[in-house]
Each structure stands twice: as C-alpha cells, then as structure tokens.
Amino acid sequence: MMPTEATFLGLPGSLAFLLVLTLAVVLFAWTASRRWQLMTAGGPSEVRWDRPWERVRGLFELGILQRKMFRDPYAGLYHILIFSGFVVLSVRTLSLAFEGLFPKAGMPFLSPGFWQAYLLVKDVVLATTFVGVLLALGRRHLFKKERLDASVDADLILGLIGFLMLSDLLAGGARMNLGPHQSATWEPVTRVFAAFLEGMVPASLQATYVFFWWTHLIAIFVFLNYLPYAKHFHVITALPNIFFRKLDPPGKLRTFDIEKAAEAERFGVSKLEDFSWKQRLDIFTCTECGRCREVCPTHLTGKPLTPKGFMVDLRHALYHDANAIVDTASGRGDARTEQTQAERKALIGGWIDLETVWACTTCRYCEFACPVTITYTDKLIDMRRYLVLERSEFPKEAQTAFNGMERQGNPWNLAAADRGAWTEELPFPVLTMAEAAAGDIDILFWVGCAGSYEDRGKKVSRALATLLHEAGVKFAILGAEETCNGDAARRLGNEYLFQTLAQQNIETLNGYGVKKIVTNCPHCFNTMKNEYPDFGGTFEVVHGTELVARLVEEGRLKLDRRIDRTVTFHDACYLGRHNDVYEPPRAILSAIPGVTVREVARKRETGMCCGAGGGRMWLDEKIGTRINQVRYAELDAVGAEGIGVSCPFCMVMLGNAKTETGGRADAFDVLELAAEAL
C-alpha cells in the first residue's frame, strides 16, 4: 500500500498530504515574498541584465561546476557532491509529491527507459551526497581550517541533508521488500538497504516504509522553510547572485551623478535601504565559509574588519530592521513606523564600527576568494562616501591628503610646479606635451604623484624614462599640467574631489589628443584604465612593466648586463587582483642574466596586501600589527637579497617595514633593475 492510500485522522491520505504540501508552499511563499520586499526596498537602481551570455557562462562555471570551490580540493569535492544531491533531490521531491497526490498513477508521463535511468542516477547520488555530508562534517570537526567558525546552524543543516538521503533509502528499501519491484535492478544502493531490512515482517516493513516516506517529505518542507532564516539561504540565492555578478573590471567603483546626489542631499550609504538590491542580495548570499579572510590583511593583523564578519553584521542588521525598511519603502508613514525608525540602531557606528569602515585596504582578496561572487569593497566605500560627503567625518590624517590633492594636485601638498623636476638628472631631455609637436610622440608617460615627488618613486620614473629612451620610444610628460588621478580621494570616500580631479585630467589629456598612456603606478593605471571612461576619458593604458616586457620580447631592449642576485617578488593588489597583470614583472626579472627569483607562498592572486591601498597610504595604523610588517616578514623569510615591486606605494610600505623590523631584504622596483641591466 502506498503511504497516502491510508487514512489519517479520518482524512484520505492524499488529501492529508495535499494539506501539508499546501501549508509548506504557502509558508515558503510568504517568507520569500518578505525577503523579496526586503531586497528591493528603496536604494539606487542597478541594471544587471546586460551581457546575458557572459552571465550564463559564469553561472555555469562558477555556479554549476563550482570552479572557485576547487581552489580547496577537499572543500570542492564535498560541495559538488552535496550540490549534485540538491539537483537530483529536487526532481526526486517532485516525483514523490506526485506520488503522494496520486498514489496509483505511477509516472505515466515518463518513458520506462528514462525512469529507469533516473532511478539509477538518483540512487548513486543519494549515496554520494551522504558521503559529501560526512566529508563536510569532517572538515568542520576533524580537519578544521581557521576560516571556519563553530556553527550549530551548519551542523543542523548538514544533519538534515544526511537524514534526507538516509530516509529516502530506508523508505525505498522497505518498499522493495514489500513485493517484487522491477526497479530493484536500477536501484543498487536501495537494494543494499533492502537487504538490511529483509528479516522484518510485512507489517513492520509497511510501517517503516510509511514512516520514512512521510518524515522524508516533511523534513524537506521544514528544510525549505528554514533556509530563508539561516546562513544556508545561499542555497536559494547563490545562483541568482552569480548570474547578477559584477561584470565591470574588478578595480572599478560605481560612479554616481554627484550633482543629482547633491540635489537630493544624499551621498553614499547611511542606512541599509541605501544599498542597491544587488548589494542586499550579496548580504543574503554570504555562506560564512570564511574564504574571504584567509589572506585578508586586516583579519591577519588583528583589525576590527573581517569581510565575513562585516557581511554577517550587515545581515543581522538587515533582518533586525526588516519591518522598518519594508514599511518605509512601501510608503507606510504611520506613527508605529515613525517610532520604529527613530528607535533603529545606527548602521555606521552602531551595527558597523567606524574602525571597520576605515580599516579596508581594498586589496580585493575577499572578492577574489568568494565562491558566490559577493563584493565587499563597494559597500565600505559607500559608507565612507556618506561619512565624508554628508557628515565630514573622516580620519584627521586624510584631511592633509585631501588638501594637497585639491590645492597642489598631490597628496604630499608639494608645489605643483615641481612635478617635472625629476627629469633634471637624466642625461637626455624629456619633453612635455606642450613642447612636443603634435603627433610626434608614441605614448604619454603619466608619472603620477609618487613618481614625481617621492624620492624612491623619482628613481623609478628615471628608470622607466631611460628604458623608453633606450628602446626608441617617443614619449612626453604633462609636467606641471599633470595632477593627482584621484584614486585615494575616491577610495577614502571623497567622490566630489575625485570627480573634480578626473574631469580636470581628462580635459587636459583630450585637449592634447592623447590616445596611449604608460604609468608605473598601479593606482593611476587602474583609475585611468577602468574609471576614467565614465567621464569621457577613454585611453589605451598600460603599466610600465607591461610595456617594458613587450619591448624586451620584441628585441628593442637588450638587458645584457649580468646581475647576480636572488630576489623575490611582491604582487601589487591594484596591478594583480584588480587588473590581472602578473606575468610582465616576472618576465622582466627572468630576462635579466644572473637574476634568480624565489617565489613567496602568498603570491599572484593570493598575494598579501602591503597595507597602502584604499587610501590607507595616508592614514595611521593604530590597531593590531602593522600590515606592511607582516607582509615584509613573509617576503624576507624566503632568504632573497631583494624584494621586487611594481608599485610606488608598495615600495614605501615595504621599505618602511625593513627599517621598522631590521630585516635583510631591500625593496626595489623591477624597472630599476631592468635599467641597471642595460
């Protein structure tokens, strides 16, 4: 007898099942609608339907195949096993629900061959999913990683998934013993469970079958309705979040109309409803896996910011204030709503500490590591924008940098007229764009503030100029007409100053008809390549190491002088993770005779930040261990004589760390060594 052929409390079994099914679906629909309202309540609009084929391809690679998960093979294995269980279980649940509603109908809409193939796949996947659950529990309790925090919720969910697999197999095994089944050939794992139950009398087998059939489906309904309240909500939201992921260059921040924002008297994010719907979908989707913090510089050095903790705090705040957010967005302005709004805990300074907002170096390791493509830096920068533009509250050291950028066009506040002074020690003339004849140059050398004013930076500028001159590349500089690119201003939240500087620079560059730009500063490189196009500045921008590596490959530069030196290399975040430039600096080092490169463990995509990004170059570091010292210690430990860099900020930070810690290895720019090898 099928489980729903019996009566329950005087009701036909199929009717009782229909009532349970309806209750589960209605409850889930109500919860889902509340989550939808919470996600879409207010906030700026975002278009995430562009480039659909690219989105679908990413959904397949990152969502279905879970490519990012396999960076940790152990975790990747159990995740793909459990994910396959969800896929197959979804079909299985539909078939069981149909069976419960129509117990004598069978599967008339499926061909026997297809149904037999499905039963075989289902049986194997039930077993492999259970293995995945055991592996996941093993990772949490036997082979635990630092990134994983103890979680009753995670254990409960894993236990529930394991029960779903076992209950299905036990129900099937009991049913198989109640009478001959043609499906026995196609359900090998169920047949094992049938053998285990073989000695039971028919009445006990029937009771076992009915019990596990019902508990299996009720457990599914409980699981479905529990998900939106647990961290495992990502089971539902992960695939949509991956589909709607950011497709812009990683290093590009969202641009908003500063004039419209001023008219609305609303800058950045001060409340949860100021986030866009996609940012709130991110908050729903965090799996709390902790991958984001494995190489997070603030987490590793004891700062209050960890990406995972930040996202969890936002989610707690979002759920706590859900009613107020939805009521306000829907226009309900009654006294109860006004009172609720007045009693809300502040987002910044309440749910999220001020130190957390200012700690981020925007290195983007968290976003690289996140398996469900959550972005973190945009949310922190939006909070900084609010603090700077609306409340004028920011670390006092930032004011010096802001003043310098505004008055002299550089955060050091040095004379704008001295921007080209670094060229005076060169044995050949360097033309400015004003001096160069129209069309008489191949490329503009954007020197940047560090390359123009900071002592080590000026040496690197002379090295790149020498290399370009030696290769016969015709270049010019802007000299005093160049001003700060605005990267630090934007990432410290001063969007108004950034846009002012960007528009000024773009007007100058377009005025000279500049098409190609080379710069040795990854921050200038990222800003001009990825962010200036929003303001009408579309240029072909290359980093100095990219251009020099190309010139060496083409034979226009001969790095023939032997330099017997063992070096390691530090990847700059804004060159590497923000723009995927890893090979050119290494290619230059490899081209120099005598140079031996020893790679540090944390390199390329998993390289650790020096601590200067996100405007932190200009802020004091008062909490925890200094980031530059931790990174320098890693690099110095490989036993190399020198640490190669391709960023002026990294040069300063690692150079300071050597002095502070008494280390052995000196920091140098790759282009300096290339010029020495000429």
Disulfide bonds with the S-S distance in Angstrom:
none
